[in-house]
Amino acid sequence: MTDEFSFIIVALALLATPGPTNTLLATSGAASGFRKSLVLLFGEFLGYMIAIAFLIAAMGPIVARMPNFGLALRIVSGLYLLHVAWKLWGHTEEMLLRKGGVSLRQVFVTTLLNPKALILAFAIIPFGSTGDIGKSAPWLAALSLLIAIVGSCWIAAGSALQKGMGATASALKCCRAGAIVLTLFAALICGTAIAGR
């Protein structure tokens, strides 16, 4: 198996795993439809690229020397997810009709704080753990394409779910379900961070 093929398979598996960003994408697909939700892919792309580049270039040495710093990062990620869940839960039918359920900013910040970025930066992207952004650049370019593919699939899944449920589905129910899932992810992230201390 070539390095390129291994990278694609492992990165696809991680990106496709249900998580905070994918929950928001699916929620938006269900609440706002496939086409209107595609703009959120830009927020996901920016969030992952900024987080990974920062982790590779600056954070690797710090996290290695100060384990409590990595713990704090994970707890902040969990608290932000709770904030997004609370905002989603508070949506009303009128708000959804006016502006849709999920914002570009929410997807960007959620992805920026997504723990998957840590795994991508230090375990999947070649040369990531060395801090060499230059050597990692071609792999980051390939990752950006995989992000677009997987993100589109999650949006399509949410849109298909909403259509499949027909008249009984509502954007409000999709946002509430997304809020519950995000709360569970927040609890998992904070819980494992504290337990692994």
KOLVEX-605904 format. One line per field, with one value per residue (C-alpha): x negated, y, z negated; residue number from 1; residue in three letters. Coordinates in steps of 0.2 Angstrom, whole numbers, plus 5000, padded with zeros to 4 digits. Example, Ala and Ser with C-alpha at 12.3 -4.5 7.8 and 13.67 -1.06 7.14 Angstrom:
! KOLVEX-605904
px	[4938	4932]
py	[4978	4995]
pz	[4961	4964]
domi	[1	2]
nupa	[ALA	SER]
END
This chain:
! KOLVEX-605904
px	[5000	4993	4991	5003	5017	5014	5016	5032	5040	5036	5040	5057	5061	5057	5066	5081	5083	5098	5092	5096	5093	5102	5117	5118	5117	5130	5141	5140	5143	5159	5164	5159	5157	5141	5137	5139	5128	5114	5106	5103	5089	5079	5080	5075	5060	5054	5056	5046	5032	5029	5030	5019	5006	5005	5004	4990	4980	4982	4991	4983	4967	4978	4990	4976	4968	4984	4998	5010	5010	5017	5030	5035	5037	5049	5059	5061	5067	5080	5087	5088	5098	5110	5112	5116	5128	5137	5139	5146	5158	5164	5169	5188	5197	5197	5178	5175	5186	5177	5159	5157	5151	5132	5120	5104	5096	5102	5095	5078	5076	5082	5070	5056	5059	5062	5051	5049	5037	5025	5025	5024	5009	4999	5004	5010	5002	4984	4971	4984	4975	4959	4966	4962	4976	4967	4966	4984	4991	4995	5004	5014	5019	5025	5034	5043	5051	5056	5064	5075	5080	5084	5093	5104	5109	5114	5124	5132	5136	5145	5155	5160	5166	5177	5184	5187	5196	5208	5221	5217	5199	5196	5180	5183	5183	5167	5159	5164	5157	5141	5140	5142	5128	5116	5120	5115	5099	5095	5097	5086	5072	5072	5074	5060	5049	5052	5051	5035	5027]
py	[5000	5017	5031	5041	5028	5025	5044	5045	5030	5035	5054	5049	5037	5051	5065	5054	5049	5058	5073	5091	5098	5084	5086	5105	5101	5087	5099	5113	5101	5096	5113	5123	5111	5105	5120	5133	5123	5121	5138	5130	5119	5135	5137	5119	5121	5137	5130	5114	5122	5136	5124	5111	5124	5132	5115	5109	5126	5131	5120	5103	5108	5117	5102	5090	5100	5106	5092	5103	5115	5101	5097	5116	5116	5101	5108	5125	5115	5106	5122	5130	5115	5117	5135	5130	5117	5130	5142	5128	5122	5140	5142	5146	5142	5161	5162	5147	5154	5171	5165	5146	5135	5135	5149	5149	5156	5142	5129	5138	5140	5122	5115	5126	5118	5101	5088	5079	5093	5087	5069	5075	5087	5075	5057	5057	5071	5067	5078	5086	5080	5088	5105	5107	5116	5116	5097	5095	5107	5094	5083	5098	5101	5083	5085	5100	5090	5076	5089	5095	5078	5071	5088	5087	5070	5075	5089	5078	5065	5078	5085	5067	5063	5079	5074	5056	5061	5071	5082	5076	5083	5101	5111	5115	5096	5094	5109	5101	5084	5092	5102	5085	5077	5092	5091	5073	5077	5091	5080	5066	5078	5087	5070	5061	5076	5077	5058	5057	5070]
pz	[5000	5005	4993	5004	5003	4985	4982	4992	4983	4965	4968	4976	4962	4949	4958	4961	4943	4935	4925	4921	4938	4947	4936	4940	4959	4958	4948	4960	4975	4966	4961	4976	4990	5000	5011	4997	4986	4998	4992	4975	4983	4984	4966	4963	4975	4967	4949	4953	4963	4950	4935	4943	4949	4932	4923	4935	4934	4916	4905	4906	4896	4883	4881	4879	4865	4856	4856	4846	4861	4872	4859	4858	4877	4877	4863	4872	4887	4877	4870	4887	4893	4878	4883	4901	4895	4884	4899	4910	4896	4894	4913	4917	4933	4937	4934	4946	4959	4958	4958	4958	4944	4945	4949	4958	4942	4931	4943	4944	4925	4922	4935	4928	4911	4918	4909	4926	4931	4918	4925	4943	4939	4928	4934	4952	4962	4966	4958	4947	4931	4937	4938	4957	4965	4982	4983	4977	4990	5004	4991	4985	5003	5004	4987	4993	5007	4995	4984	4998	5003	4985	4980	4996	4991	4974	4981	4993	4979	4969	4984	4989	4971	4971	4988	4983	4967	4978	4970	4953	4953	4948	4948	4929	4925	4935	4925	4909	4914	4919	4902	4893	4903	4900	4881	4881	4891	4879	4864	4872	4876	4859	4850	4859	4856	4838	4836	4845	4835]
domi	[1	2	3	4	5	6	7	8	9	10	11	12	13	14	15	16	17	18	19	20	21	22	23	24	25	26	27	28	29	30	31	32	33	34	35	36	37	38	39	40	41	42	43	44	45	46	47	48	49	50	51	52	53	54	55	56	57	58	59	60	61	62	63	64	65	66	67	68	69	70	71	72	73	74	75	76	77	78	79	80	81	82	83	84	85	86	87	88	89	90	91	92	93	94	95	96	97	98	99	100	101	102	103	104	105	106	107	108	109	110	111	112	113	114	115	116	117	118	119	120	121	122	123	124	125	126	127	128	129	130	131	132	133	134	135	136	137	138	139	140	141	142	143	144	145	146	147	148	149	150	151	152	153	154	155	156	157	158	159	160	161	162	163	164	165	166	167	168	169	170	171	172	173	174	175	176	177	178	179	180	181	182	183	184	185	186	187	188	189	190	191	192	193	194	195	196	197]
nupa	[MET	THR	ASP	GLU	PHE	SER	PHE	ILE	ILE	VAL	ALA	LEU	ALA	LEU	LEU	ALA	THR	PRO	GLY	PRO	THR	ASN	THR	LEU	LEU	ALA	THR	SER	GLY	ALA	ALA	SER	GLY	PHE	ARG	LYS	SER	LEU	VAL	LEU	LEU	PHE	GLY	GLU	PHE	LEU	GLY	TYR	MET	ILE	ALA	ILE	ALA	PHE	LEU	ILE	ALA	ALA	MET	GLY	PRO	ILE	VAL	ALA	ARG	MET	PRO	ASN	PHE	GLY	LEU	ALA	LEU	ARG	ILE	VAL	SER	GLY	LEU	TYR	LEU	LEU	HIS	VAL	ALA	TRP	LYS	LEU	TRP	GLY	HIS	THR	GLU	GLU	MET	LEU	LEU	ARG	LYS	GLY	GLY	VAL	SER	LEU	ARG	GLN	VAL	PHE	VAL	THR	THR	LEU	LEU	ASN	PRO	LYS	ALA	LEU	ILE	LEU	ALA	PHE	ALA	ILE	ILE	PRO	PHE	GLY	SER	THR	GLY	ASP	ILE	GLY	LYS	SER	ALA	PRO	TRP	LEU	ALA	ALA	LEU	SER	LEU	LEU	ILE	ALA	ILE	VAL	GLY	SER	CYS	TRP	ILE	ALA	ALA	GLY	SER	ALA	LEU	GLN	LYS	GLY	MET	GLY	ALA	THR	ALA	SER	ALA	LEU	LYS	CYS	CYS	ARG	ALA	GLY	ALA	ILE	VAL	LEU	THR	LEU	PHE	ALA	ALA	LEU	ILE	CYS	GLY	THR	ALA	ILE	ALA	GLY	ARG]
END
